[in-house]
Amino acid sequence: MSHDKITLTPEQADAFGRELDAIKERVMADLGEKDANYIRRVIKAQRTLEVGGRALLFAGVLPPAWLAGTAMLGLSKILDNMEIAHSIMHGQYDWMRDPAISSRSIEWDLDVPADIWRPIHDAHHTNSNIVGMDRDFGYGILRVSEGQRWHPYYLGNPVYAFLMMVLFQYGVALYPLEVERICSGEIRLRDKRETLRAIWKKTRRQMLKEYVAFPLLAGPFAPFVFTGNLSANLMRNVWEFMMIMCGHFPDGTREFSVEETRDESRGMWYFRQVLGSANLTGSKTFHLLSGNLSHQIEHHLYPDMPARRYGDIAPEVQEICERYGIPYNTGPLRRQFGTVVRKIVKLSFPESRSLRRTARGKPVDRVPAAA
Amino acid sequence: MSIFHVQHRIRVRVDEAIYGITQHGARRFTQTLTRRVLGSGLVDLLTSPHGVDRYTELVAPTWTLGEARAKVIDVRRSTPRSVTLTLAPNDAFTSAHTVKAGQYVNVKVDIDGRRHTRCYSPANTEGSPNLELTIGLHDGGLVSTYLYERARRGMVVGLAGVGGNFVLPAQRPQRILFVSGGSGITPVMAMLRTLVAERHRGEISFVHYARSPREACYREELAAFKDLPRVRVLHGYTRSGAGDLVGSFGPGHLVAAMRSPDVVFVCGPATLVEAVREHCENMYTESFVPPVFEVPANPSGGRITFSDSGIDVVDDGRPLLEQAESAGLTPQSGCRMGICRTCTQRKTAGTVRNLTTGAVSTGPDEDVQICVSVPVGDVELAA
């Protein structure tokens, strides 16, 4: 899919921006007790699943208990990371003024400290899909667009992606180190020493909890707890990797160049967020388990709106986009993830000569710069 | 009464005493044990990164080691414009705080999903296990209206900090005059109850102004105090003539209450405080009515930088808290009048002026109360 022709005139962009602003204003004015009760209910469900799952794993010698315990613990981690912590870190619930639910103080059951990850993630939202500025674009590891010049290193593209999926929790932890900038000599490892120390402190504690403390508490059943915890973490890793890859890399999402986004208007910023993101269709439970990142487009338009509201406004956003001729990329998980896998495999090889020439000359999907 | 009866009585008393001690000891022991276990490094690791409170609070909201909270165990609406709440604070509060009679506590209440903090002076005797808050309804008061209409038994509120210098001197003065108006009765009621419980040997006069007898808080209890020797209670009603005192506070009321008291404690509207100040020396006062700020006519036009959020705005002369909120930030705030210190933020650079005290903070890395501070030129806050 290519959207070479899609763009908005400055006037259209302003009108588009105003319509999207109006939705935000309306929803934000309506926030209240029901949203507060919702997030507290999700937190309660997560804690219950976690405690229940860990308790069942202590009886993990019985296969059904091991399976149920692992599944519950895995689900708890998914809820914790996505619908709870990720949402709260975006400040979606800061209006509640509850320090336990505040973007500044929330922590998550993941190997990177929240306050180190948050600013980098915020930068991804600002610069999303601008090649060279958005560090989430391929994460400095993968080739996800023909705009990234091919190099023999990329022959390993599918392998890197697989490792990223399985070791997701550690990938996320290493992400703030900006390894690619260290490799290119732009910064030195020494500059990141403090960050590295803080990350290691969190990672070590997480490992100690999952693979030493809880197994030892189980005494003779330690192996069951150990393997249960390992599997729950793996389950979380695979699921969250899939959700995240489906957010920006299915067929049809677009990348932008630094030049074309220079001095972009608010309307064009929204335009870029829509074109750079992709949604997933599914049931209510599916949306909850995706942390409502199945509504990636809405999340990128309104990162600080409580995620439970994305589903309500999605039809309206889609309708507005259609009116402006902006493609609204959505589909079921198997299709969206399928196109991601195909892209990763395909881009591990160089393009044919003719294609490469275009790719080298300029970004593939070029749009005239916004006013 | 035979000797056996006396012996029996003594034995019962002793048994009760021992039972009381062991029961108390057992409770202390369980409390210490719970604290030790839940606060241990292992439990902290097992519940990381969220911490043990985030789990125990789901079983019972007041089961928190770190956060001071209280359960509302009784709600009474004894006058048409006030509600009296009895709060049972959790161990996190009682082990960290003692409330002296006359001091206030910061109470946190969630209304429509948003947390609000207000200062209330408990009216209970100093040292009692529960806190008693009597909250007067006043027009436009969000938290007071909410509690008046919606407070119910079992509700949980947050507690944050205790403060205030409006307290009885440790060396109790002999002749004490209390003057209060409306819901300003609570801190002086706490002092009166405390003195009565202490069997104060000096003279006490208690003057209270309310709109009408129906709206006078603690009227029955105060009436009972009238029977005590050396305690005098006088009521003045501003909207009915049925009181002991007529009109507003003046020399006549002072003569009726107590001539040249050693010390006077006043809590109520500014007009009452001023009237008392005119006629009395050695006066202590507390006011929970927001001060009227004199917002500078010429805003400094300096740049206010909220460094953590990466936001900066041009000063428009209003307090920093309001300007932060206008910029879309949601800093913690409480009383919004410079009392509770919930809003305190670290000022990393620049100069600000406190509107209530007039104090000017110029140094870097000073904590300022942003609800009552305005910039004097460029300011950088760590918010």
Interface residues (C-beta under 8 A of the other chain):
Chain A: L31 G32 E33 K34 D35 A36 N37 I43 K44 R47 T48 V51 D94 W95 M96 R97 D98 P99 A100 R104 E107 W108 D109 K202 R205 Q206 L208 K209 A213 F214 L217
Chain B: L42 L45 L46 S48 P49 H50 R54 Y55 L58 D110 D112 G113 R114 R115 H116 D308 T330 Q332 S333
